[in-house]
């Protein structure tokens, strides 16, 4: 932020050089100002900023707005370019209508408390709107326990039990252990020995790396992060907001 302010002060200096032309020859470029002329121009800039600090505030606001617009445009282009990886990857876990007209993609961490708040909302969304397809992208960013959980989820997917394991892990406040995973697998009808074995499968390692790379490409900086209709929505949102996002994408 300080760096940006410094940039803006320099920009003001360039703008005010025109009003300081009386102190330099018109044919003389700014770089050729004498030390005394340069000092006088800088003095004028400082005086203007002291007398009307709103100049600096307004310019900083304009620069921030420009940066945000540029970032949004770049993000939109990145989402469009990554469409196949986002919604057409057959290896992704999916709930809802697999042929739905609107896809909601969630980048999430199984240990993230806000992601845990979002899970029942996404399940309800898929139940209430028969045209919605929800795609999950596991990105374990909160440490080793998150990695264990993500691997368990994708191993459960190999047995057709991703959503059941997701419900079990995201309702358990304790980090997953081999013993707890075996118990959870047994309770939801999966083969616990196969689950533990499959957690170290190279396809799971590759899948998690692929998800992480995609998240980085799209500018995802935390979890949860939703992609709906070409728009990235960071953070948790309400069920009502989810419906609005879907309707907007559909419209």
N, C-alpha and C positions, 0 to 999 in steps of 0.2 A: 504494500500500500504506500509506504514511504517512497519507494522507487517511482511509483506512478505519479505521486505528487511532484517529485523532482522533475519528471518528464513534462508535466503540465506547466511548471514554472518556466522551464526552458521555452515551451511553446508560447507562453505569454510574452517572453522576452522578444521572440521573433515578431509577434504581433505588434508590440509596442515600439518596435524600432521605427515603424512608419511615422508614429506620432512624435518621435524624437529626431526627425530628420533635420530640424532646425539646428541641431548640434553637430551635424556632420554634413559634408558636401554631398549633394544629391547623386553625383556620379560615383561616389565612393562606396564600395561594398561594405557590408557590416563587418566582414572579417578584417577590413583595413582600418577600422576605427582606432584612433589613438588611445592610449591608456586613459587619458582624462575624459575623452568622449565616451569610452566604454563605461567608465565609472559613473558618468552622468546618466547614461541610459539605464544602468542597473539601479541607480537611485530613483529614477522615475518609475521603474517597474515596482520597486519596493513601496514607493509612496502610493501608487495606485492600489496595490494589494492591501496595504494598511487601511486606506480610506474606504475601500469597498471589498472586504474579504469574500463577499458573495460571488465575485468573479471567479475566484479559485474553486469555490464549492460547486458552482454551476458547471464549470468546465470538467471537474472531476466526475460529477454526476453524468455528464454527457459522454465522457470517456468510458465510464462503467457501463452505461447503457449500450454503447457501441461494442464493447467487449462481450457483453451478454448476448447481443444479437448475433455477433460473429460466432460465438460458441454454439448457440442454438442452431445456427445454419450448418455448422460443421458437424454437429451431432446428428441432425436430421439427415445429412448426406451419408454419414457413416451407417446409420440405421438402414437407410435404403440400400446401400451397397452390401450390407450384411443380412439382407432379408432371408436368403436361403438358409444361412447358418442359424438364424433366429427362430424361424417357424417351420422349416422344412426338413429338419434333422430327425430322421426316423429313430435315432437312438435316444432322443429326449423323453423324459417321463412326461406324461400328459394326463390330465383329467378333463372331464366334460366331453363335449361333442368333438370328436377327432376330425370331423369335417365341418366344423363351425365356420361361420362367416367372419368372426372376429377372434383373433388370437391375442391372449394376454400372456406375456413372457415375464417370469419373475426370476431375477438373480437373487439368491438368498443363501444364508448360512443357517444350518440347522440349530446352532446354538444362539443365534441372534434373537434377543427378546422381542424386538419389533417384528421380525419375521414370524415369530410364533403368534403374534397378534394377527398377522395377515392371513395365516393358513386357514382358519375357519371362515374368514370372509371370502377368500378365493373359492373355497369349497361351496359356500352358499351361493356365490355368484354363478358358478357353473350349474348349480341346481336350479336357480331361479331363471336363468337365461339359457334356453336350449341351443342358442346359436354361439355360445362362448366355448372356446378351447383354451385351456390354461397349460402353458409349458413351463416346466421348472428347470432352472439352470443352477446347479449346486456350485457355489464358490466359497469354500471353507477359508475364511479370512481371519477367524478369531482364535487361531491356535491349533495345537495338536488334537484337542477334543473335537473340534469342528471337522478336522480331516478324517478322524475315525468315524464320525457320524455320517459324513458325506459318502465315504467308502461303503459303509453299511447300507445306506440307502440305495446306492447303485448296485450293490451285490444283491439286495432284496429285489431290485427290478429284474434281475436275471431269472428270478423265480416268479415274476408276476406279482410281487408284493410291495412295490415301491410305496404306494399310498398308505398301506397299512403300517409299514415300518416308519413312514414319515409321521403318522399320527402318534405312534408309540414314542418315538424319540423326542418329538416336539412337545409332548405333554409330560416328559420326565425332566425335572430340574437338574438331576445329577448327570455328569458326563458319562458317556457310554463306555463300558468296559466289555471285555470278551464275555464275562459271565452274564452281564445284563443283556448283551446282544443275543446270546444263546437263549436266554429266557424269553426275550421279546420275540425272537424268531419262532420258538416253539408255540408261544401263545397265539401267534397270528397264522399258524399253519405252514411255516416255512421249514426247510431242512437246516438246522443250525450249523451242522458240520460244513455243509456246502457254502453257507453264508460266510463263515469265517474264512474258508478257503478262497472264495471268490473275491473277497475284499482286497486281496493282493494281486488281482488279475491286472495285466498290463492295459487292458481296454479301459479299466476304470481310471488308472493313472493318466492315460491319454485323454480321457473324457474330461477330467477335472482340469487338466492343462489347457484343453481346448476352450472350456468355459471361461477360465481366467483370462486367456488371450482375447476372447471376444468381448468380455467385460471391459478390458483395458482399451480396446479399439473404440468402444462406444462411449468411453468416458465415465463408466460406472465407478464411483468412488466409495461406495458403501452399500450396505444391505438394510432393508430390501430395496430393490430398484425394479421398477416395472417398465416394460415397453408395451405401449398400446397404440395401435394405429400410427406408427411412425414417430411416436413421441415418447421420450424418456421421462418417467416420473420418479424422482428419488424419494425415499422414505415411505413410511406407512400411511395409508389413506383409509377413509371410511368405506363401508359397503355402498353407501349412496354415491360417493365419489367414483367408485369402481363402475357402477352402472352408468354414470355420466360419461366417463371416459370411453366405455364400450359404445354407448349410443353416439358419441361424437365420432368415433372411428367408423361406426356403421353408417352414419349420415354422410 
